[in-house]
Amino acid sequence: MSAAAFPAVPDPADGDLAMEPGGLLDVLGVAAVVLDEHGRIVLWSPQAEVVFGYPTAEALGRPAVTLLVEEHRRDLVQSLFARVMAGAGPWAGVFPVRHKDGRTILVEFRNTRVQDERGRPYALGLASDRATVRGVEQNLSLSSLLVTHSPLGLAVLDHDLRFVLVNPALERIDGLAAEAHQGRTVREAVPSPDAEALETALREVLETGRPILARSMRGVAGPDGTERVWTVSLYRLQTPERRIMGVAVAVRDVTDQHQAARTAARARRRLAVIADASERVGTTLDLDLTAHELADLVVPEFADIAAVDVLESILTGPHAGPARTSGPAVFRALAVKAAYTTPAQEAADPVGEPARYGAERLVTQCARTGRPVLVRHVTDGDLPRIARGEAAAALLRLAGIHSYLAVPLRARGVVLGVLDLKRARNSVPFDEDDVLLAGELAARAAVAIDNARWYRHQSQAALALQRHLLPHGPPRLNGLDVAYRYQPASESVEVGGDWFDAIPLPDGKTALVVGDVMGSGINAAATMGQFRTAARTLAALGLAPAVVLEHLDRTAAELDDAMATCVCAVYDPYSGSCRIANAGHPPPVHVTAGRAPRLLDLPAGAPLGVGGVPFETREIPFVAGDDLVLYTDGLVETRDQDIDVRLAALTDLLDRAPLPLEQTCDLLLGALRGADDHDDVALLIARARQPHGEGAP
């Protein structure tokens, strides 16, 4: 960690010296005492009255040794005084002093010899109560340790928004040494397209004092130029006397979470193409039009260049005949589509004309095997197997084709042709997810009426995405055991947006979150992932549950007006308490020894996304052996029973001798879920136990 002095007062060169209290000398309460050569007090500062208790009138003119020192220590003090007055050098140390009220107090002294204009010697003593000095030293030491060992990147910027302090975590996060930050602005120190906007936010916080939490920022970290994503929280630093010292910045690297959210959003956008295919592909029985609809669908969202080629044998007779697994094939191009004018268009086969493709061609291999062909990174050696000839290969090279994918057009078990996809300007190579998506689009184009299979595929993709975004195993938590379940709707083709999370916090506490995004399908699952990422980030900042919900409510407005219910709890194992806030969610159940399980009477709040409705945090005792049951409405809501009846059934099931948490999950799901339930369920049960680590009793 490196730090420079804060500009605590204006520069004297500006002609406006600030005379404000609250500096370090005021905190230390430094007293000034001057003794003449005979040891009599000739100066007694106001702070000396505070430290020693004697008014100035009582102190001036009296020997300091008789006023302040107990008799058995006076010889030692006289010898130390004589050394200082003889010019043997200053003396510093801690010495017991008699207070006016009779107490003996330990005072830290700094004594030195001074002279007036006539050369007469005096002893100048600076003194402060040792307890005060030690307290300041401890506070400074703890503050330094807090900054140095924080897992969050921390920095302080001065009034000019230049770095004056950077901790080791921030050095690791942005790849810059502390010295490379010192005296520089954010724009000068960190390459980022968001630097200017961040400096505007810093200036706003400096001027208004209103903090900004969890703001996203992109930047380049390290010598390899890796692009990273950070969440940045800003707050103003000021003294108790309201003197503004600068702006503090807390930084957390959320690149992995951001990439997961981007992947989810990309999956949502691309799977939306599948949904779009239901309306746009197969609107008529015209083969050529269907091929053009398919090409229009995948360009430019999925590929830069697309071609729809069908086997000539399909066009020449009502039946495809037995499928060949090897040898050349004759295709007819029904549609070619490009996102922009490119030489790759000239390389494509002319639409409507048959073309014979050799067995080495990748499009032939796809048709003969009925399997996709993926070339993630196209090389010069691959181009002859993609293009129809040397001239076409040269055009593809000129067009910058770098990734290739071919998927079969299959209907009722018969390969009809191939969907041929290429990427050039889109710098992201095709991957396995793209293979699945392209295959689904091709299947829809080949069999437009096969909606049931598409819905099954979408359900599996959404469920896989949701399960990927949910926790994969119980985390190691301090003073808490958890068990959880996610159970999709048994007869629904679309999963919902239910989620749960148990988040270990840096201070040994644990945040518990259960939520339910309104809606279903891939959109709900992807939105759930974004809510979960935001909740984890906010909880890690140590915010109160109500504050977490307030920020999630604002986040909902940025997610295409998404809405969700949510309950957020923070368990403190050291105080044996749990703080909970609710946003329109079913009430948690508190199970404690010696009393019946009870539904917590929490302010209901409004669902996230409604906006403008405050949330409230309530605290409950939560000691070892207690259970907290959090769940989504799919556990208790049915079409044929009142909700109060279902909630009573839930508490009745929990009113028994404690079971292992996993068994409790199975009990609740087995008793409350039915074969015809139309909603999914997220269930989380937490049981308090004795904490470990610092702060444990």
C-alpha angles and dihedrals in degrees: 000000000000129000139180126203116277117237090247091169131023118272110272087227087070090064094234113098113187115227099196127150123230101073124136093270090055091049091050092046093221114200122205121211127174123198127193123228090277093054095253120143112252099163127035116177123213089249088056087063088055095047100041101024097230118123116232093252091058095045106045114095096012124114107259093217094060093041099048110016129074114239098250091057099045097093090056092048091048091053092048090048091050091052092052093047091047090059096251089138137268124310126218132179148100117291134176112246131189112242120213090250090059098258122130110230130186112238128187109225136196110189128181140162118254134175135215125224091277093054095252111151125235136174116236115202125191114192140178134176107268093223089056092048092048091048092053091046091050093048091050091047094048091046090052092048091047091054096040097049099036113123087215119082107249130191139165123213125196130228090284090052092248123141115260100160133029126174126217093255091060090048088057094043099052097025095236126122117237090251090058089058099045114113094357131113123236090259091051096046106036123044102224137142087219097053096101093049090048092052089052089053091048090053090049092052091047092052101039104028091225110135123229116214133202098354112173120236132177122213147154116253131193133002092291090064095236112180112234137182122220137182111224127198120193131196136165122250118217137159124246085262087058094248105155112234101177141276127304121214126201115194130192124185107232098165093125093049090045092052090049090050091047090050090051092047091048090050089050092050094046095044086050084064087060090052089048089053090066090067103028105040122063097014090145138018091251109120096203093048091048090052091051090048090054093048091047089050098055097041123108099353096060107014140012095224128023133180128187111209124178128194112261090225089065091056097046099058143018092249128052094217124212113336117247116221099196144021131055125319137209115228135181119211108227099176139009121188131180128186090220139000107292140156086244088077090062090049092058122096113264111265114254097016123108118238130190113226123198123234090254092063113105092224089056092050090051092052096043096047097034088226132118119257115216125189104178095186116025116214130190087261091059097051097077089056091051101041126063093237147344094284092050090048089055090051091051089050089051090049090056098240106181105162133037136191131178122185128183122249099226129179125177091347095308124112108230099178144302137285105218116202131184135180127206115143091026097083096198112096121227115267139187092278089056089052091056093047096047090048091053092050091049091050091052091050091049095045108022093177095056095100095141093062092047092052090049089052093048092049092052092047092049093046091048090050092048094047089048091054094047122079112280098206140007109279124229104260132185111247094346139095119197138188126184144178138196115199120180122217107282098224103024122104092208126060121220133231100262116144143169135191141183109200122192109217126212093246094058095263125119129224117211119197132180121174144164123211111213113244131031144248132046093327092056092045093050092045088049089056091053092048091049093050091049092047092051091049094048095044091052088061089066094245122162114259092250091052091050089054091048091056092044088052089056090044090056090062089061094051099074092281092304118178131204142163117231143174119202126192133178116202119204109197093190096057094033092232140119125210115207137184128183134210106192093305130138110272118264120241120236114206116191133165118268098021140068118268110266137201107238113247098226130160101267096222123189127282117271109268097038090095131201097049115116123229126218132212119220125190126216131180109258113179136169110303095024120124128211116198117201121180145155125251093261088077096060108019120089134160096242105041134063115250093237090057091051094048090050089052089053094053091044090056090052093048097094142083110305115272128196108281094245090054090048090055091051091047094053096044093045094050101038103035123079136195092251099047112136100199133068124237136221114193128183125178121187125191121195120228136168110300125233133210132035115355095024114136 
